[in-house]
Amino acid sequence: MNKIILIFSICLLAQAAGAQRFHVGIFGGLANYNGDLTDKYYPSKTTNGSVGITGNFEFSGHFRLRAGYTYAVVGGADRFAKDPEAIARNLSFETSIHEFSAVGELYLFDLDERRFSPYGFAGLAVYKFNPYAYDANMNKVYLKPLSTEGQGLTGYPESKPYGLTQMAIPFGLGVKYAFTENLQLGFEIGYRKLFTDHLDDVSGAYADPADLLAQRGQLAVDMAYRGDELPGGNPNFPAKGSGRGGADYKDAYYFTGLHLTYRLGNGGGGFGGGRRNRLGCPANVY
């Protein structure tokens, strides 16, 4: 009788531990941006790195909730474009990205029963950015305070200052391989739908250089149009209201990389053998 009670108690404890289906993880890979200052995906000259940490809770073999923090740097530059008009504009930018996200992950197969599964994810994110560029003397210059398109200046009521902390919708696809019950490695591509066209500080029309000079100073004039820095470039600042960027489409950024996770506590009981823990007790089914 005591032996039966002991076995039953061990099974209960094992299930309680198994119910705490937490995974901790690290992410590393590539970071890219899509917007007015790039004309293709994964441009080799402006691809940067990204790193992150995650925490997952496994509600079932097919669904997990993931929260994470990702740091990356993205950028773009007209000098790498194919369009002659973009090259003549000669704008560029970079920004660091600090992103906090929460996404749901949906798996096609249960990784406690198979070693491999495709998955998709979607959710919400909050990110912080602050675009900057380097002037002709290679000094780092943050662009938002310069109001390069007249944001917040007298005479530009339609051009509002943009916030540096915003919401995004992350979504993507991946494939994951389970090395053991607890150790899993995924390869994923995650796209971020943004609600701003100012990640790169380029969106609408040129402001009047006289207004920029009067209200923001010479540096604002210098950074708003940079075609005059090119050998043989046009020294004349474009007319007020002429197109500087394309406001019809929002900017975006995306991560591509590897996500390594480790499940704390005991696993789901092997591959292909049903959801049983290492003691042979039936695992919880959510």
ZIKAGI-V305119 format. One record per pair of residues at least 24 apart in sequence whose ideal C-beta (glycine too) atoms are under 10 Angstrom apart, sorted by the first residue. I is the first residue (numbers start at 0). GAP is how many residues later the second one is. D is the distance in Angstrom with one decimal. If there is no record, write none. Layout:
BEGIN
i: (I,I)
gap: (GAP,GAP)
d: (D,D)
END
This chain:
BEGIN
i: (6,6,6,7,9,9,10,10,10,10,10,11,12,12,13,13,13,13,13,13,13,13,13,13,13,14,14,14,14,14,14,14,15,15,16,16,16,16,17,17,17,17,17,17,17,17,17,17,17,17,17,17,17,17,18,18,18,18,18,19,19,19,19,19,19,20,20,20,20,20,20,20,20,20,20,20,20,20,20,20,20,20,21,21,21,21,21,21,21,21,21,22,22,22,22,22,22,22,22,22,22,22,22,22,22,22,22,23,23,23,23,23,23,23,23,23,24,24,24,24,24,24,24,24,24,24,24,24,24,24,24,25,25,25,25,25,25,25,25,25,25,26,26,26,26,26,26,26,26,26,26,26,26,26,26,26,26,27,27,27,27,27,27,27,28,28,28,28,28,28,28,28,28,28,28,29,29,29,29,29,29,29,30,30,30,30,30,30,30,30,30,30,30,30,30,31,31,31,31,31,31,31,31,31,31,32,32,32,32,32,32,32,32,32,32,32,32,32,32,32,32,32,33,33,33,33,33,33,33,33,33,33,33,33,33,34,34,34,34,34,34,34,34,34,34,34,34,34,34,34,34,34,34,34,35,35,35,35,35,35,35,35,35,35,35,35,35,35,35,35,35,35,35,36,36,36,36,36,36,36,36,36,36,36,36,36,36,36,36,36,36,36,36,36,37,37,37,37,37,37,37,37,37,37,38,38,38,38,38,38,38,39,39,39,40,40,41,41,42,42,42,42,42,43,44,44,44,44,44,45,45,45,45,45,45,45,45,45,46,46,46,47,47,47,47,47,47,47,48,48,48,49,49,49,49,49,49,49,49,49,50,50,51,51,51,51,51,53,53,53,53,53,54,54,55,55,55,55,55,55,55,57,57,57,57,57,57,57,57,58,58,58,59,59,59,59,59,59,59,60,60,60,60,60,60,60,60,60,60,60,60,60,61,61,61,61,61,61,61,61,61,61,62,62,62,62,62,62,63,63,63,63,63,63,63,63,63,64,64,64,64,64,64,65,65,65,65,65,65,65,65,65,66,66,66,66,66,67,67,67,67,67,67,67,67,67,68,68,68,68,69,69,69,69,69,69,69,69,69,69,69,69,70,70,70,70,71,71,71,71,71,71,71,71,71,72,73,73,73,73,73,73,73,73,73,74,74,74,74,74,75,75,75,75,76,76,77,77,77,77,78,78,84,84,86,86,86,87,87,87,87,87,87,88,88,88,88,88,88,88,88,88,88,88,89,89,89,89,89,89,89,89,90,90,90,90,90,90,90,90,90,90,90,90,90,91,91,91,91,91,91,91,91,91,92,92,92,92,92,92,92,92,92,92,93,93,93,93,93,93,93,94,94,94,94,94,94,94,94,94,94,94,94,94,94,95,95,95,95,95,96,96,96,96,96,96,96,96,96,97,97,97,97,97,97,98,98,98,98,98,98,98,98,98,98,99,99,99,99,99,100,100,100,100,100,100,100,100,101,101,102,102,102,102,102,104,104,104,104,104,104,106,106,107,108,108,109,109,109,109,109,110,110,110,110,110,110,110,110,110,110,111,111,111,111,111,111,111,111,111,111,111,111,111,111,111,112,112,112,112,112,112,112,112,112,113,113,113,113,114,114,114,114,114,114,114,114,115,115,115,115,115,116,116,116,116,116,116,116,117,117,117,117,117,118,118,118,118,118,118,118,119,119,119,119,119,120,120,120,120,120,120,120,120,121,121,121,121,121,121,122,122,122,122,123,123,123,123,124,124,124,124,124,124,124,124,124,125,125,125,125,126,126,126,126,126,126,126,126,126,126,127,127,127,127,128,128,128,128,128,128,128,128,128,128,128,128,128,129,129,129,130,130,130,130,130,130,130,131,131,132,132,132,132,133,134,134,134,134,134,135,135,135,135,135,138,140,140,140,140,141,141,142,142,142,142,142,142,142,143,143,144,144,144,144,145,145,145,145,145,145,145,145,145,145,145,146,146,146,146,146,146,146,146,147,147,147,147,147,147,147,147,147,147,147,147,147,147,147,148,148,148,148,148,148,148,148,148,148,148,148,148,149,149,149,149,149,149,149,149,149,149,149,149,149,150,150,150,150,150,150,151,151,152,152,152,152,152,152,152,152,153,153,153,154,154,154,154,154,155,155,155,155,155,155,155,157,157,158,158,158,158,159,160,161,161,161,161,161,161,162,162,162,163,163,165,165,165,165,165,166,166,166,166,167,167,167,167,167,167,167,168,168,168,169,169,169,171,171,171,173,173,173,173,175,175,177,177,177,177,177,178,179,179,179,179,179,180,180,180,180,180,180,180,180,180,181,181,181,181,181,181,181,181,182,182,182,182,182,183,183,183,183,183,183,184,184,184,184,185,185,185,185,185,186,186,186,186,187,187,187,187,187,188,188,188,188,189,189,189,189,189,189,190,190,190,190,190,191,191,191,191,191,192,192,192,192,192,193,193,193,193,194,194,195,195,196,196,196,196,196,196,196,197,197,197,197,198,198,198,198,199,199,200,200,200,201,201,201,201,201,202,202,202,202,202,202,202,202,203,203,203,203,203,203,204,204,204,204,204,204,204,204,204,205,205,205,205,205,205,205,205,205,206,206,206,206,206,207,207,207,207,208,208,208,208,208,209,209,210,211)
gap: (272,273,274,273,269,271,266,268,269,270,271,269,266,268,251,252,262,263,264,265,266,267,268,269,270,251,262,264,266,267,268,269,249,268,247,248,249,260,40,245,247,248,249,250,251,257,258,259,260,261,263,264,265,266,39,246,264,265,267,37,38,243,244,245,246,35,36,37,38,39,40,43,91,242,243,244,245,246,247,262,263,265,33,34,35,36,239,240,241,242,243,31,32,33,34,35,41,43,159,160,161,236,237,238,239,240,241,29,30,31,32,236,237,238,239,240,27,28,29,30,31,41,43,159,160,161,234,235,236,237,238,25,26,27,28,42,232,233,234,235,236,24,25,26,27,41,42,43,159,161,163,228,230,231,232,233,234,24,42,227,229,230,231,232,41,43,158,159,160,161,226,227,228,229,230,42,44,159,224,225,226,227,39,40,41,42,43,44,65,66,222,223,224,225,226,40,42,43,44,159,220,221,222,223,224,39,40,41,42,43,60,61,62,64,159,161,166,167,218,219,220,221,40,42,157,158,160,165,166,215,216,217,218,219,220,39,41,58,159,161,162,163,164,165,166,167,168,210,211,214,215,216,217,218,40,42,50,53,55,57,161,162,163,164,165,166,167,208,209,210,211,213,215,38,39,40,41,42,43,44,49,52,54,55,56,57,94,96,162,163,164,165,208,214,36,37,38,39,40,42,43,48,162,213,37,39,41,42,43,44,47,40,41,42,213,215,212,214,32,33,34,37,38,36,30,31,32,34,35,27,28,29,30,31,34,46,47,48,27,28,209,24,25,26,27,46,48,49,24,206,208,24,47,49,140,203,204,205,206,207,204,206,47,49,203,205,207,47,49,205,206,207,206,209,47,49,128,203,205,206,207,47,49,53,54,203,205,210,228,45,46,227,47,50,52,215,224,225,226,46,48,49,50,51,52,53,56,207,214,222,224,225,43,44,45,46,47,48,49,55,57,224,41,42,43,44,56,223,39,40,41,42,43,47,55,57,197,37,38,39,40,56,58,35,36,37,38,39,55,57,193,195,33,34,35,36,56,31,32,33,34,35,55,57,102,191,29,30,31,32,27,28,29,30,31,55,57,100,120,122,185,187,25,26,27,28,24,25,26,27,55,181,182,183,185,24,55,57,125,126,177,178,179,180,181,56,57,58,124,125,123,124,126,175,56,123,124,148,149,152,147,151,142,158,140,143,146,138,139,142,144,145,146,113,136,137,138,141,144,145,149,154,155,156,135,136,137,138,139,140,143,144,42,52,57,109,110,111,132,133,134,135,136,153,154,39,40,41,42,108,109,110,131,134,38,39,40,41,50,106,107,108,109,130,36,37,38,39,40,46,106,32,33,34,35,36,37,38,47,48,69,104,105,106,158,32,33,34,35,36,30,31,32,33,71,95,102,156,158,28,29,30,31,32,67,26,27,28,29,30,69,71,93,154,156,24,25,26,27,28,24,25,26,67,68,69,89,91,24,68,66,67,68,69,87,67,69,71,81,83,154,67,69,67,67,69,68,158,161,164,165,65,66,67,70,73,75,152,156,157,160,66,69,151,155,156,157,158,159,160,161,162,163,164,165,171,65,155,156,157,158,159,160,161,162,63,64,157,158,61,62,63,64,65,69,156,157,59,60,61,62,155,57,58,59,60,61,67,69,55,56,57,58,68,53,54,55,56,57,67,69,51,52,53,54,68,49,50,51,52,53,65,67,69,47,48,49,50,68,71,45,46,47,48,43,44,45,46,41,42,43,44,45,65,67,68,69,39,40,41,42,37,38,39,40,41,43,65,67,72,126,35,36,37,38,33,34,35,36,37,65,67,69,70,71,72,122,124,34,35,71,31,33,67,68,69,70,71,69,91,67,68,90,93,89,84,87,88,91,94,86,87,90,92,93,80,78,79,81,82,59,81,55,57,58,59,77,80,81,54,57,71,72,74,75,55,66,69,70,71,73,74,75,76,77,78,54,60,64,65,68,69,73,77,50,53,54,55,58,59,64,68,72,73,74,75,76,77,96,49,52,53,54,55,56,57,58,63,75,95,96,98,54,55,56,57,58,61,62,65,66,70,74,90,91,47,50,52,53,56,65,63,64,54,55,58,59,61,62,63,67,57,60,61,52,53,56,60,85,48,49,51,52,55,59,84,46,47,44,45,46,48,38,37,34,35,36,37,39,41,32,33,35,32,34,28,29,30,32,33,26,27,28,29,24,25,26,27,28,84,85,24,25,26,83,84,85,82,83,84,82,83,84,85,83,85,83,85,89,90,93,81,82,83,87,90,91,82,85,86,87,88,89,90,96,97,79,80,81,82,83,84,85,86,77,78,79,80,84,75,76,77,78,79,83,73,74,75,76,71,72,73,74,75,69,70,71,72,67,68,69,70,71,65,66,67,68,63,64,65,66,67,69,61,62,63,64,65,59,60,61,62,63,57,58,59,60,61,56,57,58,59,55,56,54,55,48,49,50,51,52,53,54,47,49,52,53,51,52,53,54,45,51,43,44,50,42,43,44,45,49,41,42,43,44,45,46,47,48,37,39,40,41,42,43,33,34,35,36,37,38,39,40,42,31,32,33,34,35,36,37,38,39,30,31,33,34,37,29,31,32,33,27,28,29,30,31,27,30,29,25)
d: (8.7,9.8,8.7,9.2,6.4,7.6,8.3,6.6,8.6,3.8,8.1,8.4,9.4,9.4,9.4,6.6,9.9,5.0,7.7,5.2,9.3,5.3,9.8,8.5,9.9,9.7,7.2,9.6,6.4,7.9,6.9,5.6,9.5,9.0,9.1,4.7,5.8,8.3,9.7,9.8,6.6,5.7,8.1,7.4,8.6,9.1,9.8,5.5,9.5,10.0,8.6,10.0,5.5,6.0,9.7,8.8,9.1,5.4,8.6,8.8,9.5,9.6,7.0,5.4,9.6,8.3,6.4,3.6,7.8,9.0,9.7,8.3,9.9,6.8,8.4,7.5,9.7,9.1,8.2,9.6,8.6,8.5,6.8,6.9,6.0,7.7,9.9,9.6,7.1,4.8,7.3,7.7,7.2,3.8,7.8,6.7,7.4,8.2,8.3,9.8,7.6,10.0,10.0,4.3,6.5,4.9,7.2,7.7,7.1,5.8,7.7,9.7,6.8,5.8,8.4,6.7,8.4,7.1,4.1,7.5,6.6,8.1,7.8,8.5,9.6,8.7,5.8,5.9,3.6,7.0,9.7,7.5,7.1,5.9,7.4,9.6,8.8,7.6,5.5,8.2,9.2,6.7,3.9,7.4,6.4,7.0,9.5,6.5,9.0,8.4,9.2,7.5,5.9,7.1,4.8,7.9,9.4,7.6,9.9,9.6,5.4,6.0,8.4,8.3,9.7,9.0,8.7,8.4,9.1,9.3,5.8,5.2,1.5,6.1,8.5,8.7,10.0,9.5,8.6,6.9,4.7,6.1,8.5,9.1,3.6,6.5,5.2,9.3,9.9,7.1,6.7,7.7,5.7,8.2,8.6,9.0,6.3,9.2,9.0,9.9,9.1,6.7,5.6,8.0,7.5,9.4,9.6,3.8,6.6,5.7,8.8,9.2,8.3,9.0,9.5,9.8,6.6,7.0,6.8,7.0,4.7,7.9,9.3,8.6,8.7,9.6,9.5,9.2,9.7,8.8,9.3,6.7,4.5,7.2,7.2,9.2,6.4,9.0,9.0,9.9,7.3,9.2,6.0,4.8,9.8,7.2,8.9,8.2,8.7,8.0,8.1,3.8,7.0,8.6,7.6,9.0,8.5,9.2,8.0,9.3,7.8,9.9,9.4,5.8,9.2,4.3,7.2,8.3,4.1,5.9,9.1,8.7,7.6,7.8,3.2,6.1,6.1,9.8,8.8,8.0,8.0,9.0,6.1,6.5,6.1,10.0,10.0,9.9,9.6,5.0,9.1,6.1,8.5,9.3,9.4,8.7,4.1,8.1,9.2,7.7,7.7,9.5,8.6,9.8,9.0,9.4,8.3,5.3,6.1,6.6,7.2,9.3,9.2,8.5,8.1,9.8,9.2,7.8,9.7,7.6,9.0,6.2,9.3,8.8,9.4,9.3,7.3,8.5,4.8,9.8,7.7,5.0,5.4,6.3,6.7,8.9,9.7,8.3,8.9,9.2,9.2,6.5,4.5,6.2,6.8,8.1,9.6,9.6,7.4,9.7,8.7,8.7,7.8,9.1,9.6,9.3,9.6,5.0,8.5,6.5,9.9,8.8,7.9,8.9,8.0,8.7,8.3,8.9,9.5,7.0,9.5,7.0,9.3,9.8,9.8,7.4,9.7,9.6,6.3,10.0,8.3,9.2,9.7,9.2,9.2,10.0,7.4,8.5,8.2,9.0,9.8,5.3,9.0,8.0,10.0,9.7,9.4,7.7,4.3,7.1,8.1,3.1,6.9,5.6,7.0,9.6,9.2,7.1,6.9,9.4,8.7,8.3,9.1,6.5,4.9,7.7,7.9,6.2,9.3,8.7,8.9,9.5,6.6,7.0,5.8,7.2,9.7,8.3,9.1,7.3,4.4,8.4,7.5,9.8,8.6,8.8,9.3,7.0,7.7,5.8,7.5,9.9,8.5,7.9,7.2,5.2,7.6,5.7,7.0,7.8,8.9,9.0,7.8,7.0,4.9,8.1,9.0,8.1,7.5,5.5,8.0,8.1,9.9,9.1,9.6,9.1,7.5,6.9,5.5,7.9,7.2,8.0,4.6,8.3,7.1,8.7,8.5,9.3,8.9,9.8,6.6,9.7,7.0,6.9,6.0,7.7,7.3,4.6,8.7,7.6,9.5,7.4,9.8,6.7,9.9,7.1,8.5,9.7,7.7,8.8,9.4,9.7,5.0,8.9,9.6,8.8,9.3,8.9,10.0,8.1,9.3,5.9,8.8,9.4,8.8,9.9,9.4,8.3,9.0,9.7,9.9,8.6,9.8,9.5,8.9,8.0,9.5,9.8,5.1,7.1,9.7,6.6,6.6,8.8,7.5,7.3,5.9,9.6,9.6,9.6,8.7,9.7,7.6,9.1,8.2,4.2,5.0,8.3,6.0,5.5,6.8,9.7,7.5,9.7,9.0,8.1,8.3,6.0,8.5,8.7,8.1,5.9,8.8,8.1,8.6,10.0,9.8,5.2,7.6,8.8,10.0,9.7,9.9,7.9,4.7,6.8,5.2,9.7,6.7,8.2,4.6,5.7,7.4,9.9,9.9,7.3,6.1,7.2,8.5,9.1,9.1,10.0,9.4,4.5,5.8,4.5,6.7,9.8,9.4,9.1,9.2,6.6,7.8,8.7,9.0,8.2,7.0,7.1,9.7,9.0,5.6,7.5,5.7,9.7,9.7,8.8,8.8,6.4,9.2,9.0,6.4,4.5,7.8,9.6,9.0,5.4,7.3,4.1,7.9,9.2,7.4,8.0,7.7,8.8,8.9,9.5,6.6,5.1,7.5,8.9,3.8,7.7,8.2,8.0,9.7,5.3,8.8,8.8,9.4,9.0,9.6,5.8,7.8,8.6,8.4,10.0,8.4,8.9,9.1,9.5,9.9,9.7,7.4,9.5,9.4,9.9,10.0,7.7,9.5,10.0,7.5,6.5,8.6,4.6,8.9,6.3,10.0,9.6,9.4,7.7,8.3,8.0,7.1,9.8,6.8,2.9,6.3,7.4,7.3,9.4,8.9,8.6,5.5,9.1,9.9,7.7,9.7,7.8,9.0,8.4,6.2,5.8,7.7,7.3,7.2,9.8,7.7,6.2,7.1,9.3,6.0,4.9,8.0,9.6,9.2,5.6,9.0,7.0,7.2,5.3,7.4,9.8,9.4,7.2,5.6,8.4,8.2,9.4,9.2,7.1,7.3,5.2,8.0,9.9,9.4,7.3,5.4,7.3,6.0,7.3,8.0,7.6,7.2,5.2,7.6,9.4,7.4,6.6,5.8,7.8,7.3,9.9,7.6,7.2,7.2,7.0,4.0,7.9,9.6,9.9,9.7,7.6,5.8,7.7,6.7,7.6,6.6,7.5,9.3,7.0,4.4,7.3,4.9,9.7,6.7,9.6,9.7,6.7,7.5,6.0,7.6,9.5,7.4,6.4,8.1,5.6,9.3,7.5,8.4,9.4,8.4,9.6,6.1,4.9,8.1,9.7,9.7,6.0,8.2,7.8,9.5,8.8,9.0,6.0,9.6,10.0,9.7,8.8,5.4,9.7,9.8,9.6,8.8,7.5,6.7,6.0,4.4,8.9,8.7,9.7,9.5,7.9,6.3,8.4,9.8,7.4,6.5,6.8,8.8,9.0,7.5,9.9,8.2,9.7,5.6,9.4,6.6,9.6,8.7,5.9,9.3,9.7,9.1,8.8,4.1,9.1,9.1,6.4,9.0,8.0,6.8,7.6,9.9,9.3,8.4,8.4,7.5,10.0,5.3,8.0,6.4,3.9,8.9,9.0,5.6,7.1,9.9,7.3,9.0,7.1,7.3,5.4,6.4,8.7,9.8,6.0,8.0,9.6,8.7,7.2,7.5,8.5,6.4,9.2,10.0,6.0,4.1,8.6,8.0,8.7,8.0,7.9,6.4,5.3,6.5,7.0,5.7,9.4,7.3,6.2,8.0,9.6,8.6,8.1,8.5,3.6,7.8,6.6,7.6,8.9,9.4,9.8,9.1,8.5,9.9,8.2,9.3,9.2,9.3,8.7,10.0,8.9,9.5,6.8,9.2,5.7,7.6,8.9,5.1,7.4,9.4,7.5,8.9,6.7,8.7,7.9,6.1,9.0,9.5,9.8,9.5,6.6,9.1,7.6,9.7,9.6,8.5,9.6,8.9,6.8,8.3,7.8,9.9,9.2,5.7,8.4,4.1,9.0,8.5,8.4,9.9,7.7,9.0,9.6,9.3,6.9,6.2,5.7,9.3,8.9,9.7,8.5,6.3,9.5,4.5,6.3,5.3,7.4,9.2,8.6,8.3,4.3,8.3,8.6,9.9,9.2,8.7,7.9,8.1,9.0,9.9,9.8,9.6,7.2,7.8,8.4,9.7,9.6,8.9,9.4,7.1,9.5,9.3,9.1,7.2,9.5,9.5,7.2,7.5,2.6,6.1,7.1,6.5,8.2,9.3,8.0,8.6,5.6,4.1,7.9,8.3,8.0,5.0,9.2,7.7,7.6,5.6,7.8,9.2,8.5,7.5,5.1,7.9,7.6,9.9,6.3,7.3,5.2,7.8,9.3,7.0,4.3,7.8,7.4,8.4,7.5,5.8,7.7,8.0,7.5,7.1,8.1,5.9,6.8,7.5,4.9,8.5,9.5,6.3,4.9,7.7,8.7,9.4,6.4,8.2,4.5,8.4,9.7,9.3,5.8,5.2,6.3,8.0,7.4,9.9,6.4,9.9,10.0,5.1,5.3,5.5,7.4,6.5,9.6,6.4,6.4,7.2,7.9,5.6,8.5,7.2,5.1,5.6,9.2,9.6,9.3,7.3,8.5,3.9,7.9,6.9,7.9,6.1,9.9,8.9,9.9,6.2,3.9,8.6,9.5,8.8,7.5,4.7,7.7,4.9,9.8,9.8,9.3,8.5,9.2,7.8,6.3,6.1,8.6,4.8,8.8,9.3,7.5,5.0,6.2,6.0,5.6,8.2,8.4,7.3,4.5,7.0,6.1,7.0,5.3,7.8,4.9,9.6,9.5,9.7,6.3,8.8,8.7,8.6,8.5,4.1,8.7,9.8,4.4,8.9,9.8,8.3,9.3,8.9,7.9,9.0)
END
